[in-house]
């Protein structure tokens, strides 16, 4: 194995810009239409990168838009955490969802009482 190249240590800055999608189009794009001289200077003079913040990159189904919560969780964990939507979809697909004791009990109780059962999750 060759000798390791010594790379000078330099400060690193992590900038998290919630809602700041990267899209070159100016149409309907507040970020591209805004005057951002400091960010423009930073991006032109320093090495930088972007991260995927949607779909399987943050533990959501492919094509599903991410949000601050899943993005921050993924960054904080340093790994992709399967989000509830993915876990529920997987359990429906493999049948485990229908064997969930709490769900089965709620369905049986509602059926026995001849009452509707309302399942509500986070709606946003």
Residue pairs with C-beta under 8 A, 6 or more apart in sequence:
16 71
16 72
16 75
18 68
18 71
19 68
20 31
21 31
22 31
22 50
23 29
23 31
23 32
24 32
25 32
26 32
26 33
42 48
51 57
52 58
53 66
53 70
53 71
54 60
54 63
54 64
54 65
54 66
55 61
55 62
55 63
55 64
55 66
56 62
56 80
57 66
57 74
57 80
58 66
58 70
58 71
58 73
58 74
58 80
58 83
59 70
59 74
59 80
59 81
59 82
59 83
59 86
60 66
60 70
60 83
60 85
60 86
61 85
61 86
61 89
64 85
70 81
70 83
73 81
74 80
74 81
82 90
84 121
88 97
91 97
91 100
92 98
97 103
98 104
106 117
107 117
110 116
110 117
